[in-house]
């Protein structure tokens, strides 16, 4: 479908950002002329001057954000049009220049020392920027000499080389085999693999599994070398920066205590019997010994939601009623005021996302809606991001509005949890209820348990590198296989191929990232359960969190909702929710 064939009401209104190319070019030229911070260099020694510098930096950053997001949206809505690509190219050079111009600020502020920076941060005039100064203070123990910092910065492109090399190998050079499906040859690729594992024919699943991992086994030595290089890079940078470990360095940048990571793994270990129960249930339903390639085949009759956009949106509104009328009114505005780009068209970016611009009145959502259960949940998910941004942008100064990645998936997942709870509660028959219970259980299995297993593997890989112990494919395979057996239990056969599943996970090249998926869903389940079992007080507390941006450490902000990831209660609530759903599911099978 051509973009011009889609009704206007189903296309986002980018005119609220900019009127078009002419205004974009005019504002870009004006921005470029303003990118001069030379008058501030060597003068950042009093609160008035520091505030003036931050005022200018954030003002220009906001303008740069408007132009960058507009260019991205134009490119993503229709890649066949030259406009988006043209605008994106124009903004790229200015973005680099901006980064270069402001690069002196943090090093210069660090020269003031912790005492003076702390004094300045407490000055009322710096209320919008006090966290910027506190973050400089927190990093002071890890700051190096000017010369060393320059040397480290020169290595920026080198640090990403392992990720780039793995991505090229994984997406371009891997030689994936073909298998027979219903008498036809099918190539097992990233795109087809997940679908093949859902095939009702066990021989198809087995063949796909073995073919897929055969491609990785052939290049396992190369992948091991790439991953070792990436881990060694993490170890090097953590030692140079005087962190006790790579894990500590990664979590310091997120303002998250290492105890959260450790608590996650230990809490999941205690809950593994619940996962083993669910795997045993799957085994009983399938009626045979199950292998790793059997864990994604549907175990309930298909009750997929086949709703058009209008029906799907109305269902989302029903599911999110516990959040109150104010929240629902915002969702209705998003639909009626064209915050959302709904349907697929030629050249449109695949998938979905939410994007916000601080100086624009509301966020935007890109969808590619079709009649599936997944699309219904995508609406709820992306609007969760949008309302989080809407509240934070409205309540916080620009310097504190953009929430940290650690909590980025919380609001979106709260919406999903509320929706699935509604669907389970209001299922009209046994088949539908089983389907949604299975959907919920598998969501927790893959997002909480599986991502924590990945996190535990990452910690092991970095620890052996830090200790100087052998970092070989044999060592990595053996530990991963041991982990897999521990997490999935005795009801599943851990085929030898699963021992090198680690070799295909691209997130491992962005160390200690995946644990946030697990803590995100734990937080979301705990918040949703509190709202469903509470009332206005719990909703108000949740809204306070949505309005908090990055005005404090993310774990402190979660406490506004009653969720403390350090004391274990939230994690226990998440596992209790899993257990309750499992109990319901077992009554129906």
Beta strands, then each sheet from edge to edge (+ up, - down):
strand 1: 178-181
strand 2: 184-187
strand 3: 290-291
strand 4: 340-341
strand 5: 353-355
strand 6: 364-366
strand 7: 492-493
sheet 1: 1+ 2-
sheet 2: 3+ 7+
sheet 3: 4+ 6+ 5-
end
